[in-house]
Amino acid sequence: DTGSPEQVESMKNVVEWLAGNRVAFTNRYDNIAVTADWSSHKIAMTGRSYLGTLATAVATTGVEGLETVVSEAAISNWYQYYRDNGLVVAPG
């Protein structure tokens, strides 16, 4: 699932929760909401390699509340990442 739409959507949901734009619950059954009342609602994401790639991907969604991203050594081109001059180097 590396870089999958589901992973990006999951992290986007976390940003929305921290920004106060989404409700989170303790579990699927008890309907007990959890608020991030300690959050300033100005969210930053950072990371190296995969985490930087995920932060960049979340930023491309335009999610409200994500103020800055600091990505180090992130993947910005998945096609090139999996191919070297057109040859597949990371199958699957």
PyMOL Python script that loads the backbone (N, CA, C, O; Angstrom):
from pymol import cmd

cmd.read_pdbstr("""\
ATOM      1  N   ASP A   1       0.802  -1.210   0.000  1.00  0.00           N
ATOM      2  CA  ASP A   1       0.000   0.000   0.000  1.00  0.00           C
ATOM      3  C   ASP A   1       0.844   1.273   0.000  1.00  0.00           C
ATOM      4  O   ASP A   1       0.295   2.366   0.141  1.00  0.00           O
ATOM      5  N   THR A   2       2.126   1.162  -0.150  1.00  0.00           N
ATOM      6  CA  THR A   2       2.979   2.342  -0.092  1.00  0.00           C
ATOM      7  C   THR A   2       2.512   3.382  -1.094  1.00  0.00           C
ATOM      8  O   THR A   2       2.472   3.124  -2.297  1.00  0.00           O
ATOM      9  N   GLY A   3       2.161   4.556  -0.593  1.00  0.00           N
ATOM     10  CA  GLY A   3       1.717   5.643  -1.457  1.00  0.00           C
ATOM     11  C   GLY A   3       0.309   5.484  -1.989  1.00  0.00           C
ATOM     12  O   GLY A   3      -0.095   6.214  -2.894  1.00  0.00           O
ATOM     13  N   SER A   4      -0.443   4.548  -1.447  1.00  0.00           N
ATOM     14  CA  SER A   4      -1.774   4.279  -1.976  1.00  0.00           C
ATOM     15  C   SER A   4      -2.747   5.414  -1.643  1.00  0.00           C
ATOM     16  O   SER A   4      -2.537   6.155  -0.683  1.00  0.00           O
ATOM     17  N   PRO A   5      -3.803   5.544  -2.434  1.00  0.00           N
ATOM     18  CA  PRO A   5      -4.831   6.541  -2.121  1.00  0.00           C
ATOM     19  C   PRO A   5      -5.424   6.351  -0.728  1.00  0.00           C
ATOM     20  O   PRO A   5      -5.797   7.325  -0.075  1.00  0.00           O
ATOM     21  N   GLU A   6      -5.513   5.100  -0.269  1.00  0.00           N
ATOM     22  CA  GLU A   6      -6.063   4.840   1.067  1.00  0.00           C
ATOM     23  C   GLU A   6      -5.164   5.399   2.166  1.00  0.00           C
ATOM     24  O   GLU A   6      -5.664   5.948   3.148  1.00  0.00           O
ATOM     25  N   GLN A   7      -3.859   5.268   2.019  1.00  0.00           N
ATOM     26  CA  GLN A   7      -2.938   5.818   3.014  1.00  0.00           C
ATOM     27  C   GLN A   7      -2.998   7.337   3.035  1.00  0.00           C
ATOM     28  O   GLN A   7      -3.008   7.950   4.102  1.00  0.00           O
ATOM     29  N   VAL A   8      -3.036   7.938   1.858  1.00  0.00           N
ATOM     30  CA  VAL A   8      -3.118   9.397   1.775  1.00  0.00           C
ATOM     31  C   VAL A   8      -4.422   9.882   2.404  1.00  0.00           C
ATOM     32  O   VAL A   8      -4.424  10.857   3.156  1.00  0.00           O
ATOM     33  N   GLU A   9      -5.519   9.211   2.101  1.00  0.00           N
ATOM     34  CA  GLU A   9      -6.816   9.593   2.663  1.00  0.00           C
ATOM     35  C   GLU A   9      -6.821   9.447   4.183  1.00  0.00           C
ATOM     36  O   GLU A   9      -7.387  10.288   4.881  1.00  0.00           O
ATOM     37  N   SER A  10      -6.201   8.398   4.698  1.00  0.00           N
ATOM     38  CA  SER A  10      -6.134   8.195   6.149  1.00  0.00           C
ATOM     39  C   SER A  10      -5.398   9.336   6.832  1.00  0.00           C
ATOM     40  O   SER A  10      -5.864   9.862   7.843  1.00  0.00           O
ATOM     41  N   MET A  11      -4.265   9.717   6.293  1.00  0.00           N
ATOM     42  CA  MET A  11      -3.500  10.813   6.902  1.00  0.00           C
ATOM     43  C   MET A  11      -4.211  12.152   6.720  1.00  0.00           C
ATOM     44  O   MET A  11      -4.133  13.020   7.590  1.00  0.00           O
ATOM     45  N   LYS A  12      -4.893  12.320   5.608  1.00  0.00           N
ATOM     46  CA  LYS A  12      -5.700  13.531   5.406  1.00  0.00           C
ATOM     47  C   LYS A  12      -6.769  13.622   6.485  1.00  0.00           C
ATOM     48  O   LYS A  12      -7.037  14.704   7.007  1.00  0.00           O
ATOM     49  N   ASN A  13      -7.382  12.484   6.821  1.00  0.00           N
ATOM     50  CA  ASN A  13      -8.397  12.452   7.872  1.00  0.00           C
ATOM     51  C   ASN A  13      -7.819  12.856   9.222  1.00  0.00           C
ATOM     52  O   ASN A  13      -8.484  13.545   9.996  1.00  0.00           O
ATOM     53  N   VAL A  14      -6.595  12.437   9.514  1.00  0.00           N
ATOM     54  CA  VAL A  14      -5.944  12.816  10.765  1.00  0.00           C
ATOM     55  C   VAL A  14      -5.712  14.330  10.791  1.00  0.00           C
ATOM     56  O   VAL A  14      -5.948  14.979  11.810  1.00  0.00           O
ATOM     57  N   VAL A  15      -5.255  14.883   9.679  1.00  0.00           N
ATOM     58  CA  VAL A  15      -5.052  16.336   9.607  1.00  0.00           C
ATOM     59  C   VAL A  15      -6.374  17.059   9.825  1.00  0.00           C
ATOM     60  O   VAL A  15      -6.429  18.047  10.557  1.00  0.00           O
ATOM     61  N   GLU A  16      -7.439  16.571   9.194  1.00  0.00           N
ATOM     62  CA  GLU A  16      -8.750  17.197   9.378  1.00  0.00           C
ATOM     63  C   GLU A  16      -9.179  17.143  10.845  1.00  0.00           C
ATOM     64  O   GLU A  16      -9.744  18.106  11.362  1.00  0.00           O
ATOM     65  N   TRP A  17      -8.913  16.022  11.513  1.00  0.00           N
ATOM     66  CA  TRP A  17      -9.262  15.899  12.937  1.00  0.00           C
ATOM     67  C   TRP A  17      -8.466  16.892  13.769  1.00  0.00           C
ATOM     68  O   TRP A  17      -9.030  17.585  14.615  1.00  0.00           O
ATOM     69  N   LEU A  18      -7.161  16.966  13.535  1.00  0.00           N
ATOM     70  CA  LEU A  18      -6.319  17.890  14.297  1.00  0.00           C
ATOM     71  C   LEU A  18      -6.685  19.346  14.029  1.00  0.00           C
ATOM     72  O   LEU A  18      -6.517  20.203  14.896  1.00  0.00           O
ATOM     73  N   ALA A  19      -7.185  19.621  12.831  1.00  0.00           N
ATOM     74  CA  ALA A  19      -7.589  20.984  12.475  1.00  0.00           C
ATOM     75  C   ALA A  19      -8.994  21.315  12.977  1.00  0.00           C
ATOM     76  O   ALA A  19      -9.449  22.450  12.837  1.00  0.00           O
ATOM     77  N   GLY A  20      -9.677  20.343  13.556  1.00  0.00           N
ATOM     78  CA  GLY A  20     -11.019  20.565  14.080  1.00  0.00           C
ATOM     79  C   GLY A  20     -12.111  20.429  13.044  1.00  0.00           C
ATOM     80  O   GLY A  20     -13.226  20.904  13.257  1.00  0.00           O
ATOM     81  N   ASN A  21     -11.811  19.785  11.921  1.00  0.00           N
ATOM     82  CA  ASN A  21     -12.773  19.656  10.833  1.00  0.00           C
ATOM     83  C   ASN A  21     -13.313  18.238  10.655  1.00  0.00           C
ATOM     84  O   ASN A  21     -13.979  17.949   9.661  1.00  0.00           O
ATOM     85  N   ARG A  22     -13.032  17.353  11.609  1.00  0.00           N
ATOM     86  CA  ARG A  22     -13.498  15.965  11.526  1.00  0.00           C
ATOM     87  C   ARG A  22     -13.670  15.442  12.949  1.00  0.00           C
ATOM     88  O   ARG A  22     -12.926  15.817  13.855  1.00  0.00           O
ATOM     89  N   VAL A  23     -14.644  14.585  13.130  1.00  0.00           N
ATOM     90  CA  VAL A  23     -14.885  13.963  14.430  1.00  0.00           C
ATOM     91  C   VAL A  23     -14.219  12.593  14.438  1.00  0.00           C
ATOM     92  O   VAL A  23     -14.313  11.839  13.469  1.00  0.00           O
ATOM     93  N   ALA A  24     -13.549  12.280  15.535  1.00  0.00           N
ATOM     94  CA  ALA A  24     -12.950  10.959  15.722  1.00  0.00           C
ATOM     95  C   ALA A  24     -13.609  10.293  16.926  1.00  0.00           C
ATOM     96  O   ALA A  24     -14.137  10.966  17.811  1.00  0.00           O
ATOM     97  N   PHE A  25     -13.570   8.982  16.946  1.00  0.00           N
ATOM     98  CA  PHE A  25     -14.223   8.229  18.010  1.00  0.00           C
ATOM     99  C   PHE A  25     -13.252   7.233  18.641  1.00  0.00           C
ATOM    100  O   PHE A  25     -12.266   6.839  18.019  1.00  0.00           O
ATOM    101  N   THR A  26     -13.534   6.836  19.866  1.00  0.00           N
ATOM    102  CA  THR A  26     -12.672   5.890  20.572  1.00  0.00           C
ATOM    103  C   THR A  26     -12.652   4.532  19.886  1.00  0.00           C
ATOM    104  O   THR A  26     -11.622   3.858  19.867  1.00  0.00           O
ATOM    105  N   ASN A  27     -13.781   4.132  19.327  1.00  0.00           N
ATOM    106  CA  ASN A  27     -13.867   2.882  18.572  1.00  0.00           C
ATOM    107  C   ASN A  27     -15.111   2.940  17.691  1.00  0.00           C
ATOM    108  O   ASN A  27     -15.817   3.948  17.679  1.00  0.00           O
ATOM    109  N   ARG A  28     -15.375   1.886  16.969  1.00  0.00           N
ATOM    110  CA  ARG A  28     -16.497   1.875  16.018  1.00  0.00           C
ATOM    111  C   ARG A  28     -17.856   1.674  16.666  1.00  0.00           C
ATOM    112  O   ARG A  28     -18.878   1.847  16.003  1.00  0.00           O
ATOM    113  N   TYR A  29     -17.897   1.316  17.939  1.00  0.00           N
ATOM    114  CA  TYR A  29     -19.156   0.876  18.527  1.00  0.00           C
ATOM    115  C   TYR A  29     -19.732   1.788  19.606  1.00  0.00           C
ATOM    116  O   TYR A  29     -20.952   1.920  19.711  1.00  0.00           O
ATOM    117  N   ASP A  30     -18.885   2.412  20.400  1.00  0.00           N
ATOM    118  CA  ASP A  30     -19.371   3.146  21.574  1.00  0.00           C
ATOM    119  C   ASP A  30     -19.830   4.567  21.282  1.00  0.00           C
ATOM    120  O   ASP A  30     -20.484   5.178  22.126  1.00  0.00           O
ATOM    121  N   ASN A  31     -19.507   5.109  20.114  1.00  0.00           N
ATOM    122  CA  ASN A  31     -19.935   6.455  19.719  1.00  0.00           C
ATOM    123  C   ASN A  31     -19.451   7.539  20.699  1.00  0.00           C
ATOM    124  O   ASN A  31     -20.152   8.516  20.961  1.00  0.00           O
ATOM    125  N   ILE A  32     -18.241   7.342  21.230  1.00  0.00           N
ATOM    126  CA  ILE A  32     -17.635   8.323  22.132  1.00  0.00           C
ATOM    127  C   ILE A  32     -16.628   9.144  21.329  1.00  0.00           C
ATOM    128  O   ILE A  32     -15.608   8.629  20.871  1.00  0.00           O
ATOM    129  N   ALA A  33     -16.935  10.421  21.172  1.00  0.00           N
ATOM    130  CA  ALA A  33     -16.076  11.293  20.372  1.00  0.00           C
ATOM    131  C   ALA A  33     -14.808  11.668  21.131  1.00  0.00           C
ATOM    132  O   ALA A  33     -14.810  11.814  22.354  1.00  0.00           O
ATOM    133  N   VAL A  34     -13.725  11.821  20.367  1.00  0.00           N
ATOM    134  CA  VAL A  34     -12.443  12.259  20.923  1.00  0.00           C
ATOM    135  C   VAL A  34     -12.075  13.553  20.210  1.00  0.00           C
ATOM    136  O   VAL A  34     -12.003  13.598  18.982  1.00  0.00           O
ATOM    137  N   THR A  35     -11.845  14.599  20.988  1.00  0.00           N
ATOM    138  CA  THR A  35     -11.472  15.878  20.378  1.00  0.00           C
ATOM    139  C   THR A  35      -9.990  16.154  20.598  1.00  0.00           C
ATOM    140  O   THR A  35      -9.392  15.708  21.577  1.00  0.00           O
ATOM    141  N   ALA A  36      -9.431  16.884  19.680  1.00  0.00           N
ATOM    142  CA  ALA A  36      -8.036  17.319  19.800  1.00  0.00           C
ATOM    143  C   ALA A  36      -8.042  18.765  20.299  1.00  0.00           C
ATOM    144  O   ALA A  36      -7.560  19.673  19.620  1.00  0.00           O
ATOM    145  N   ASP A  37      -8.593  18.959  21.490  1.00  0.00           N
ATOM    146  CA  ASP A  37      -8.728  20.327  22.015  1.00  0.00           C
ATOM    147  C   ASP A  37      -7.381  20.959  22.361  1.00  0.00           C
ATOM    148  O   ASP A  37      -7.312  22.161  22.615  1.00  0.00           O
ATOM    149  N   TRP A  38      -6.340  20.184  22.374  1.00  0.00           N
ATOM    150  CA  TRP A  38      -4.996  20.680  22.630  1.00  0.00           C
ATOM    151  C   TRP A  38      -4.326  21.197  21.349  1.00  0.00           C
ATOM    152  O   TRP A  38      -3.262  21.814  21.408  1.00  0.00           O
ATOM    153  N   SER A  39      -4.940  20.946  20.214  1.00  0.00           N
ATOM    154  CA  SER A  39      -4.352  21.327  18.930  1.00  0.00           C
ATOM    155  C   SER A  39      -4.581  22.802  18.622  1.00  0.00           C
ATOM    156  O   SER A  39      -5.627  23.360  18.953  1.00  0.00           O
ATOM    157  N   SER A  40      -3.595  23.425  17.989  1.00  0.00           N
ATOM    158  CA  SER A  40      -3.732  24.823  17.559  1.00  0.00           C
ATOM    159  C   SER A  40      -4.513  24.927  16.251  1.00  0.00           C
ATOM    160  O   SER A  40      -4.837  26.030  15.812  1.00  0.00           O
ATOM    161  N   HIS A  41      -4.813  23.806  15.636  1.00  0.00           N
ATOM    162  CA  HIS A  41      -5.513  23.721  14.348  1.00  0.00           C
ATOM    163  C   HIS A  41      -4.649  24.200  13.179  1.00  0.00           C
ATOM    164  O   HIS A  41      -5.159  24.394  12.075  1.00  0.00           O
ATOM    165  N   LYS A  42      -3.384  24.386  13.403  1.00  0.00           N
ATOM    166  CA  LYS A  42      -2.416  24.704  12.344  1.00  0.00           C
ATOM    167  C   LYS A  42      -1.441  23.541  12.300  1.00  0.00           C
ATOM    168  O   LYS A  42      -0.559  23.422  13.150  1.00  0.00           O
ATOM    169  N   ILE A  43      -1.606  22.694  11.313  1.00  0.00           N
ATOM    170  CA  ILE A  43      -0.930  21.405  11.286  1.00  0.00           C
ATOM    171  C   ILE A  43       0.296  21.455  10.376  1.00  0.00           C
ATOM    172  O   ILE A  43       0.275  22.077   9.314  1.00  0.00           O
ATOM    173  N   ALA A  44       1.363  20.789  10.813  1.00  0.00           N
ATOM    174  CA  ALA A  44       2.575  20.618  10.012  1.00  0.00           C
ATOM    175  C   ALA A  44       2.867  19.132   9.910  1.00  0.00           C
ATOM    176  O   ALA A  44       2.592  18.370  10.837  1.00  0.00           O
ATOM    177  N   MET A  45       3.415  18.732   8.798  1.00  0.00           N
ATOM    178  CA  MET A  45       3.853  17.343   8.627  1.00  0.00           C
ATOM    179  C   MET A  45       5.312  17.366   8.201  1.00  0.00           C
ATOM    180  O   MET A  45       5.733  18.232   7.434  1.00  0.00           O
ATOM    181  N   THR A  46       6.066  16.422   8.698  1.00  0.00           N
ATOM    182  CA  THR A  46       7.469  16.312   8.331  1.00  0.00           C
ATOM    183  C   THR A  46       7.846  14.848   8.240  1.00  0.00           C
ATOM    184  O   THR A  46       7.168  13.988   8.803  1.00  0.00           O
ATOM    185  N   GLY A  47       8.901  14.573   7.548  1.00  0.00           N
ATOM    186  CA  GLY A  47       9.350  13.192   7.467  1.00  0.00           C
ATOM    187  C   GLY A  47      10.459  13.024   6.456  1.00  0.00           C
ATOM    188  O   GLY A  47      10.663  13.853   5.570  1.00  0.00           O
ATOM    189  N   ARG A  48      11.156  11.939   6.617  1.00  0.00           N
ATOM    190  CA  ARG A  48      12.240  11.573   5.711  1.00  0.00           C
ATOM    191  C   ARG A  48      11.821  10.316   4.955  1.00  0.00           C
ATOM    192  O   ARG A  48      11.202   9.415   5.522  1.00  0.00           O
ATOM    193  N   SER A  49      12.157  10.271   3.700  1.00  0.00           N
ATOM    194  CA  SER A  49      11.875   9.124   2.855  1.00  0.00           C
ATOM    195  C   SER A  49      10.368   8.873   2.785  1.00  0.00           C
ATOM    196  O   SER A  49       9.626   9.733   2.311  1.00  0.00           O
ATOM    197  N   TYR A  50       9.899   7.700   3.254  1.00  0.00           N
ATOM    198  CA  TYR A  50       8.480   7.383   3.109  1.00  0.00           C
ATOM    199  C   TYR A  50       7.579   8.403   3.803  1.00  0.00           C
ATOM    200  O   TYR A  50       6.577   8.822   3.223  1.00  0.00           O
ATOM    201  N   LEU A  51       7.910   8.812   5.028  1.00  0.00           N
ATOM    202  CA  LEU A  51       7.062   9.767   5.743  1.00  0.00           C
ATOM    203  C   LEU A  51       7.045  11.125   5.048  1.00  0.00           C
ATOM    204  O   LEU A  51       6.031  11.823   5.072  1.00  0.00           O
ATOM    205  N   GLY A  52       8.146  11.496   4.438  1.00  0.00           N
ATOM    206  CA  GLY A  52       8.172  12.725   3.652  1.00  0.00           C
ATOM    207  C   GLY A  52       7.313  12.598   2.402  1.00  0.00           C
ATOM    208  O   GLY A  52       6.650  13.549   1.989  1.00  0.00           O
ATOM    209  N   THR A  53       7.335  11.425   1.814  1.00  0.00           N
ATOM    210  CA  THR A  53       6.506  11.156   0.646  1.00  0.00           C
ATOM    211  C   THR A  53       5.029  11.244   1.009  1.00  0.00           C
ATOM    212  O   THR A  53       4.236  11.821   0.265  1.00  0.00           O
ATOM    213  N   LEU A  54       4.665  10.677   2.143  1.00  0.00           N
ATOM    214  CA  LEU A  54       3.278  10.716   2.600  1.00  0.00           C
ATOM    215  C   LEU A  54       2.845  12.149   2.903  1.00  0.00           C
ATOM    216  O   LEU A  54       1.728  12.543   2.568  1.00  0.00           O
ATOM    217  N   ALA A  55       3.718  12.926   3.531  1.00  0.00           N
ATOM    218  CA  ALA A  55       3.402  14.324   3.826  1.00  0.00           C
ATOM    219  C   ALA A  55       3.185  15.110   2.542  1.00  0.00           C
ATOM    220  O   ALA A  55       2.255  15.912   2.458  1.00  0.00           O
ATOM    221  N   THR A  56       4.023  14.894   1.551  1.00  0.00           N
ATOM    222  CA  THR A  56       3.868  15.577   0.261  1.00  0.00           C
ATOM    223  C   THR A  56       2.548  15.180  -0.399  1.00  0.00           C
ATOM    224  O   THR A  56       1.842  16.028  -0.943  1.00  0.00           O
ATOM    225  N   ALA A  57       2.226  13.912  -0.348  1.00  0.00           N
ATOM    226  CA  ALA A  57       0.976  13.430  -0.950  1.00  0.00           C
ATOM    227  C   ALA A  57      -0.236  14.052  -0.274  1.00  0.00           C
ATOM    228  O   ALA A  57      -1.188  14.437  -0.953  1.00  0.00           O
ATOM    229  N   VAL A  58      -0.218  14.157   1.053  1.00  0.00           N
ATOM    230  CA  VAL A  58      -1.332  14.767   1.780  1.00  0.00           C
ATOM    231  C   VAL A  58      -1.446  16.242   1.403  1.00  0.00           C
ATOM    232  O   VAL A  58      -2.552  16.764   1.256  1.00  0.00           O
ATOM    233  N   ALA A  59      -0.313  16.910   1.248  1.00  0.00           N
ATOM    234  CA  ALA A  59      -0.331  18.327   0.872  1.00  0.00           C
ATOM    235  C   ALA A  59      -0.997  18.531  -0.490  1.00  0.00           C
ATOM    236  O   ALA A  59      -1.660  19.546  -0.706  1.00  0.00           O
ATOM    237  N   THR A  60      -0.831  17.588  -1.400  1.00  0.00           N
ATOM    238  CA  THR A  60      -1.427  17.741  -2.731  1.00  0.00           C
ATOM    239  C   THR A  60      -2.944  17.664  -2.714  1.00  0.00           C
ATOM    240  O   THR A  60      -3.590  18.037  -3.693  1.00  0.00           O
ATOM    241  N   THR A  61      -3.526  17.184  -1.610  1.00  0.00           N
ATOM    242  CA  THR A  61      -4.989  17.103  -1.523  1.00  0.00           C
ATOM    243  C   THR A  61      -5.615  18.462  -1.234  1.00  0.00           C
ATOM    244  O   THR A  61      -6.812  18.657  -1.447  1.00  0.00           O
ATOM    245  N   GLY A  62      -4.805  19.403  -0.748  1.00  0.00           N
ATOM    246  CA  GLY A  62      -5.348  20.718  -0.404  1.00  0.00           C
ATOM    247  C   GLY A  62      -6.144  20.717   0.883  1.00  0.00           C
ATOM    248  O   GLY A  62      -6.992  21.585   1.086  1.00  0.00           O
ATOM    249  N   VAL A  63      -5.885  19.762   1.751  1.00  0.00           N
ATOM    250  CA  VAL A  63      -6.637  19.632   2.994  1.00  0.00           C
ATOM    251  C   VAL A  63      -6.510  20.902   3.834  1.00  0.00           C
ATOM    252  O   VAL A  63      -5.419  21.437   4.028  1.00  0.00           O
ATOM    253  N   GLU A  64      -7.653  21.363   4.321  1.00  0.00           N
ATOM    254  CA  GLU A  64      -7.692  22.568   5.145  1.00  0.00           C
ATOM    255  C   GLU A  64      -7.045  22.295   6.498  1.00  0.00           C
ATOM    256  O   GLU A  64      -7.319  21.273   7.127  1.00  0.00           O
ATOM    257  N   GLY A  65      -6.193  23.200   6.940  1.00  0.00           N
ATOM    258  CA  GLY A  65      -5.528  23.064   8.230  1.00  0.00           C
ATOM    259  C   GLY A  65      -4.072  22.672   8.120  1.00  0.00           C
ATOM    260  O   GLY A  65      -3.299  22.916   9.047  1.00  0.00           O
ATOM    261  N   LEU A  66      -3.674  22.063   6.998  1.00  0.00           N
ATOM    262  CA  LEU A  66      -2.266  21.711   6.802  1.00  0.00           C
ATOM    263  C   LEU A  66      -1.520  22.962   6.366  1.00  0.00           C
ATOM    264  O   LEU A  66      -1.664  23.423   5.234  1.00  0.00           O
ATOM    265  N   GLU A  67      -0.728  23.502   7.272  1.00  0.00           N
ATOM    266  CA  GLU A  67      -0.061  24.782   7.035  1.00  0.00           C
ATOM    267  C   GLU A  67       1.299  24.646   6.371  1.00  0.00           C
ATOM    268  O   GLU A  67       1.686  25.499   5.572  1.00  0.00           O
ATOM    269  N   THR A  68       2.027  23.583   6.691  1.00  0.00           N
ATOM    270  CA  THR A  68       3.361  23.423   6.119  1.00  0.00           C
ATOM    271  C   THR A  68       3.753  21.963   6.075  1.00  0.00           C
ATOM    272  O   THR A  68       3.268  21.141   6.852  1.00  0.00           O
ATOM    273  N   VAL A  69       4.653  21.660   5.136  1.00  0.00           N
ATOM    274  CA  VAL A  69       5.203  20.318   4.994  1.00  0.00           C
ATOM    275  C   VAL A  69       6.712  20.458   4.825  1.00  0.00           C
ATOM    276  O   VAL A  69       7.184  21.259   4.019  1.00  0.00           O
ATOM    277  N   VAL A  70       7.455  19.680   5.584  1.00  0.00           N
ATOM    278  CA  VAL A  70       8.907  19.626   5.438  1.00  0.00           C
ATOM    279  C   VAL A  70       9.253  18.177   5.113  1.00  0.00           C
ATOM    280  O   VAL A  70       9.282  17.319   5.995  1.00  0.00           O
ATOM    281  N   SER A  71       9.512  17.920   3.841  1.00  0.00           N
ATOM    282  CA  SER A  71       9.822  16.566   3.383  1.00  0.00           C
ATOM    283  C   SER A  71      11.304  16.482   3.031  1.00  0.00           C
ATOM    284  O   SER A  71      11.847  17.348   2.345  1.00  0.00           O
ATOM    285  N   GLU A  72      11.943  15.421   3.517  1.00  0.00           N
ATOM    286  CA  GLU A  72      13.353  15.206   3.222  1.00  0.00           C
ATOM    287  C   GLU A  72      13.502  13.885   2.482  1.00  0.00           C
ATOM    288  O   GLU A  72      13.041  12.847   2.957  1.00  0.00           O
ATOM    289  N   ALA A  73      14.134  13.922   1.337  1.00  0.00           N
ATOM    290  CA  ALA A  73      14.376  12.725   0.527  1.00  0.00           C
ATOM    291  C   ALA A  73      13.075  11.997   0.195  1.00  0.00           C
ATOM    292  O   ALA A  73      13.018  10.768   0.237  1.00  0.00           O
ATOM    293  N   ALA A  74      12.036  12.754  -0.134  1.00  0.00           N
ATOM    294  CA  ALA A  74      10.740  12.163  -0.459  1.00  0.00           C
ATOM    295  C   ALA A  74      10.673  11.755  -1.924  1.00  0.00           C
ATOM    296  O   ALA A  74      11.399  12.283  -2.766  1.00  0.00           O
ATOM    297  N   ILE A  75       9.797  10.817  -2.207  1.00  0.00           N
ATOM    298  CA  ILE A  75       9.548  10.398  -3.586  1.00  0.00           C
ATOM    299  C   ILE A  75       8.571  11.400  -4.200  1.00  0.00           C
ATOM    300  O   ILE A  75       7.484  11.621  -3.667  1.00  0.00           O
ATOM    301  N   SER A  76       8.958  11.992  -5.303  1.00  0.00           N
ATOM    302  CA  SER A  76       8.059  12.938  -5.963  1.00  0.00           C
ATOM    303  C   SER A  76       7.565  12.420  -7.306  1.00  0.00           C
ATOM    304  O   SER A  76       6.672  13.019  -7.906  1.00  0.00           O
ATOM    305  N   ASN A  77       8.127  11.322  -7.785  1.00  0.00           N
ATOM    306  CA  ASN A  77       7.742  10.768  -9.066  1.00  0.00           C
ATOM    307  C   ASN A  77       7.723   9.249  -8.939  1.00  0.00           C
ATOM    308  O   ASN A  77       8.765   8.602  -9.043  1.00  0.00           O
ATOM    309  N   TRP A  78       6.535   8.676  -8.713  1.00  0.00           N
ATOM    310  CA  TRP A  78       6.436   7.234  -8.513  1.00  0.00           C
ATOM    311  C   TRP A  78       6.832   6.459  -9.764  1.00  0.00           C
ATOM    312  O   TRP A  78       7.408   5.376  -9.657  1.00  0.00           O
ATOM    313  N   TYR A  79       6.540   6.984 -10.930  1.00  0.00           N
ATOM    314  CA  TYR A  79       6.921   6.281 -12.158  1.00  0.00           C
ATOM    315  C   TYR A  79       8.431   6.109 -12.206  1.00  0.00           C
ATOM    316  O   TYR A  79       8.924   5.007 -12.449  1.00  0.00           O
ATOM    317  N   GLN A  80       9.157   7.173 -11.980  1.00  0.00           N
ATOM    318  CA  GLN A  80      10.615   7.112 -12.037  1.00  0.00           C
ATOM    319  C   GLN A  80      11.174   6.276 -10.882  1.00  0.00           C
ATOM    320  O   GLN A  80      12.196   5.609 -11.041  1.00  0.00           O
ATOM    321  N   TYR A  81      10.518   6.307  -9.736  1.00  0.00           N
ATOM    322  CA  TYR A  81      10.965   5.527  -8.587  1.00  0.00           C
ATOM    323  C   TYR A  81      10.984   4.038  -8.902  1.00  0.00           C
ATOM    324  O   TYR A  81      11.910   3.330  -8.504  1.00  0.00           O
ATOM    325  N   TYR A  82       9.971   3.559  -9.613  1.00  0.00           N
ATOM    326  CA  TYR A  82       9.865   2.143  -9.922  1.00  0.00           C
ATOM    327  C   TYR A  82      10.523   1.742 -11.240  1.00  0.00           C
ATOM    328  O   TYR A  82      10.565   0.561 -11.581  1.00  0.00           O
ATOM    329  N   ARG A  83      11.031   2.716 -11.972  1.00  0.00           N
ATOM    330  CA  ARG A  83      11.625   2.403 -13.262  1.00  0.00           C
ATOM    331  C   ARG A  83      12.948   3.138 -13.419  1.00  0.00           C
ATOM    332  O   ARG A  83      13.124   4.251 -12.923  1.00  0.00           O
ATOM    333  N   ASP A  84      13.858   2.502 -14.107  1.00  0.00           N
ATOM    334  CA  ASP A  84      15.134   3.124 -14.436  1.00  0.00           C
ATOM    335  C   ASP A  84      15.243   3.146 -15.950  1.00  0.00           C
ATOM    336  O   ASP A  84      15.492   2.119 -16.580  1.00  0.00           O
ATOM    337  N   ASN A  85      15.055   4.320 -16.525  1.00  0.00           N
ATOM    338  CA  ASN A  85      15.067   4.467 -17.989  1.00  0.00           C
ATOM    339  C   ASN A  85      14.061   3.533 -18.648  1.00  0.00           C
ATOM    340  O   ASN A  85      14.336   2.942 -19.693  1.00  0.00           O
ATOM    341  N   GLY A  86      12.889   3.407 -18.024  1.00  0.00           N
ATOM    342  CA  GLY A  86      11.810   2.613 -18.606  1.00  0.00           C
ATOM    343  C   GLY A  86      11.769   1.167 -18.153  1.00  0.00           C
ATOM    344  O   GLY A  86      10.765   0.490 -18.379  1.00  0.00           O
ATOM    345  N   LEU A  87      12.823   0.668 -17.521  1.00  0.00           N
ATOM    346  CA  LEU A  87      12.845  -0.720 -17.059  1.00  0.00           C
ATOM    347  C   LEU A  87      12.338  -0.796 -15.626  1.00  0.00           C
ATOM    348  O   LEU A  87      12.707   0.022 -14.783  1.00  0.00           O
ATOM    349  N   VAL A  88      11.501  -1.773 -15.362  1.00  0.00           N
ATOM    350  CA  VAL A  88      10.973  -1.946 -14.015  1.00  0.00           C
ATOM    351  C   VAL A  88      12.087  -2.432 -13.099  1.00  0.00           C
ATOM    352  O   VAL A  88      12.711  -3.461 -13.360  1.00  0.00           O
ATOM    353  N   VAL A  89      12.338  -1.674 -12.009  1.00  0.00           N
ATOM    354  CA  VAL A  89      13.376  -2.074 -11.056  1.00  0.00           C
ATOM    355  C   VAL A  89      12.784  -2.497  -9.715  1.00  0.00           C
ATOM    356  O   VAL A  89      13.495  -3.048  -8.875  1.00  0.00           O
ATOM    357  N   ALA A  90      11.500  -2.248  -9.506  1.00  0.00           N
ATOM    358  CA  ALA A  90      10.844  -2.641  -8.268  1.00  0.00           C
ATOM    359  C   ALA A  90       9.487  -3.258  -8.629  1.00  0.00           C
ATOM    360  O   ALA A  90       8.453  -2.606  -8.486  1.00  0.00           O
ATOM    361  N   PRO A  91       9.488  -4.512  -9.095  1.00  0.00           N
ATOM    362  CA  PRO A  91       8.239  -5.131  -9.535  1.00  0.00           C
ATOM    363  C   PRO A  91       7.229  -5.285  -8.403  1.00  0.00           C
ATOM    364  O   PRO A  91       7.585  -5.386  -7.229  1.00  0.00           O
ATOM    365  N   GLY A  92       5.965  -5.300  -8.796  1.00  0.00           N
ATOM    366  CA  GLY A  92       4.902  -5.516  -7.827  1.00  0.00           C
ATOM    367  C   GLY A  92       4.308  -4.224  -7.387  1.00  0.00           C
ATOM    368  O   GLY A  92       3.391  -4.215  -6.566  1.00  0.00           O
TER     369      GLY A  92
END
""", "prot")
cmd.dss("prot")
cmd.show_as("cartoon", "prot")
cmd.util.cbc("prot")
cmd.orient("prot")
